[in-house]
């Protein structure tokens, strides 16, 4: 029973933003084909493209665009010992992309694209990237949001954008902290770790130096 419940949690973590992207979009965010600096090479436009990868692409199409030497297969850990087959673009480089495929449509229909390398250049038009501080994520979203508590398999993954600017935009993030929490208030820490939803407005998160450690991009 525990395994079944954890599997259901996994689905909600990985596909919350994807499911939200199917509802009517009430936001007015206008994503340009360029970011504020005019760069396009490492630009990820939620709901539209990640670099040269677009929603209708298969793995064969991606190989045509980036070259066979830049694309490999690898397993992807999705929590609780579960692995799925994935495609990796730019493997073993800071700009590595991991592509998870829709169930029963492996290599044919993209489910999500994951960016997680520390020095990745991938960014959205409004500046969201690996290493973005929590407060900037809140500012970009427009309102505080919820995420799963730290220090378990689904640690730091956004569970709801709470109707903010990122809601329904085909983007999710995973957060991590950058300090030794043993030195912080124990009761405050208990409110932000483990299998529970946490508000990004929790005061202790500022002391934890929380930032973006992964980005997830979904297509409609």
C-alpha positions in Angstrom: 0.0 0.0 0.0 2.9 2.4 0.9 4.4 1.7 -2.6 1.1 2.5 -4.3 0.7 5.8 -2.4 4.2 6.8 -3.1 3.7 6.1 -6.8 0.6 8.3 -6.8 2.6 11.1 -5.1 5.3 10.7 -7.8 2.7 11.2 -10.5 1.4 14.4 -8.9 4.9 15.8 -8.5 6.1 15.0 -12.1 2.9 16.0 -13.9 1.2 18.7 -11.8 2.4 21.5 -14.0 1.7 19.4 -17.2 -1.9 18.9 -16.1 -2.3 22.6 -15.3 -1.1 23.5 -18.8 -4.3 21.9 -20.2 -6.6 24.3 -18.5 -7.6 27.7 -20.0 -4.7 30.1 -19.7 -5.8 33.2 -17.8 -2.3 34.8 -17.7 -0.9 37.4 -20.1 2.8 36.3 -20.0 4.2 37.0 -23.5 7.2 34.8 -24.1 9.4 36.3 -26.8 11.6 34.1 -29.1 14.5 35.9 -27.4 15.4 36.7 -23.8 16.1 40.2 -22.5 19.7 39.9 -23.7 18.7 38.7 -27.2 20.1 35.2 -26.7 18.4 32.2 -28.1 20.8 29.3 -28.0 20.0 28.1 -24.5 16.5 29.6 -24.3 13.6 27.5 -22.9 10.2 28.9 -23.7 7.5 27.2 -21.5 4.8 25.4 -23.5 6.7 26.1 -26.8 10.3 24.9 -27.0 13.5 24.1 -25.2 16.3 25.2 -27.6 15.5 23.6 -30.9 13.2 21.0 -29.4 9.5 21.5 -30.0 6.4 19.6 -28.8 5.9 17.5 -32.0 9.5 16.1 -32.1 10.4 12.4 -31.8 13.8 11.2 -30.8 14.6 10.7 -34.4 13.8 14.4 -35.1 16.0 15.5 -32.2 18.9 13.4 -33.6 18.4 15.1 -37.0 18.6 18.5 -35.3 21.5 18.0 -32.9 23.4 15.1 -34.4 23.7 11.5 -33.3 26.9 12.2 -31.3 24.9 14.5 -29.1 22.1 12.1 -28.2 22.2 8.9 -26.1 19.8 6.7 -24.2 20.0 6.4 -20.4 17.7 5.4 -17.5 16.1 8.1 -15.4 15.4 7.7 -11.7 11.9 8.9 -10.8 11.9 8.0 -7.1 11.5 5.1 -4.8 13.7 2.9 -6.9 11.7 3.3 -10.1 13.6 4.0 -13.4 12.3 4.8 -16.9 14.0 5.0 -20.3 15.0 8.5 -21.3 16.9 10.3 -24.0 19.9 12.5 -23.1 20.9 15.5 -25.2 24.4 17.0 -24.7 25.3 14.2 -22.3 27.9 14.8 -19.6 28.0 18.6 -20.3 26.6 21.5 -18.2 23.8 21.9 -20.7 22.7 18.2 -20.6 18.9 17.7 -21.2 17.1 14.6 -20.1 13.9 13.8 -21.9 11.2 11.6 -20.4 8.7 10.1 -22.8 4.9 9.5 -22.5 4.1 6.0 -21.3 3.7 3.6 -24.2 5.1 6.3 -26.6 8.8 6.0 -25.8 10.9 8.1 -28.2 7.7 9.3 -29.9 5.9 11.8 -27.5 7.7 14.0 -25.1 6.4 14.0 -21.5 8.9 16.4 -20.0 12.4 17.8 -20.4 14.6 18.1 -17.4 17.5 20.5 -16.8 19.6 19.9 -13.6 23.3 20.5 -14.1 24.8 23.0 -11.8 26.3 25.3 -14.5 23.5 24.9 -17.1 23.0 27.9 -19.4 19.4 27.1 -20.0 17.0 29.9 -19.0 13.5 31.2 -19.6 12.9 34.6 -21.2 12.2 36.1 -17.8 15.5 34.8 -16.3 14.5 31.6 -14.4 17.5 29.2 -14.4 19.4 26.7 -12.2 20.6 28.6 -9.1 17.8 31.2 -9.1 17.1 32.1 -5.5 13.7 31.3 -4.0 12.7 34.9 -3.6 13.2 35.6 -7.3 11.0 32.5 -8.2 8.3 33.9 -5.9 8.6 37.3 -7.6 8.4 35.8 -11.1 5.4 33.8 -10.1 3.7 36.8 -8.6 2.5 34.9 -5.5 4.0 32.4 -3.0 3.6 28.7 -4.2 3.7 25.3 -2.6 6.3 22.5 -2.9 7.0 19.1 -1.3 9.2 19.2 1.8 12.9 18.6 1.7 15.0 15.5 2.4 13.0 12.7 0.7 12.6 11.3 -2.8 10.4 14.2 -4.1 12.3 16.8 -2.1 11.6 20.4 -3.1 9.4 19.7 -6.1 6.7 22.4 -6.8 3.3 20.9 -6.1 1.2 24.0 -7.0 1.9 27.4 -8.4 -1.2 28.6 -6.5 -2.6 30.5 -9.5 0.6 32.5 -10.1 2.2 33.5 -13.4 3.8 30.0 -13.8 0.4 28.2 -13.4 -0.5 26.5 -16.6 2.7 27.6 -18.3 4.2 24.1 -18.7 7.1 24.7 -16.2 8.0 23.1 -12.8 11.0 23.4 -10.6 12.7 21.5 -7.8 14.3 23.5 -5.0 17.3 22.7 -2.7 18.9 24.4 0.2 22.5 25.4 0.6 23.3 25.4 4.3 23.7 22.9 7.1 20.2 22.8 8.6 21.6 21.2 11.8 22.5 24.7 12.8 19.0 26.1 12.3 15.9 26.1 14.6 14.8 22.5 14.8 11.0 23.2 15.1 11.1 25.6 12.1 13.0 23.0 10.0 10.4 20.3 10.9 7.8 22.5 9.1 9.7 22.3 5.7 11.1 18.7 5.5 9.5 15.4 4.8 6.3 14.2 3.1 4.3 17.4 3.4 3.4 20.5 1.3 5.3 23.6 2.2 4.6 27.2 1.4 7.4 29.1 -0.2 6.5 31.9 2.3 7.9 30.0 5.3 10.4 32.4 7.0 13.0 29.6 7.7 13.5 29.1 3.9 15.4 32.4 3.7 18.0 31.1 6.2 18.3 27.9 4.3 19.4 29.7 1.2 16.9 27.9 -1.0 17.4 28.0 -4.8 16.3 26.2 -8.0 18.2 22.9 -8.5 16.1 21.4 -11.4 13.7 22.8 -14.0 11.0 20.7 -15.8 9.5 21.8 -19.1 6.2 20.3 -20.3 4.4 20.7 -23.6 0.6 20.9 -24.1 
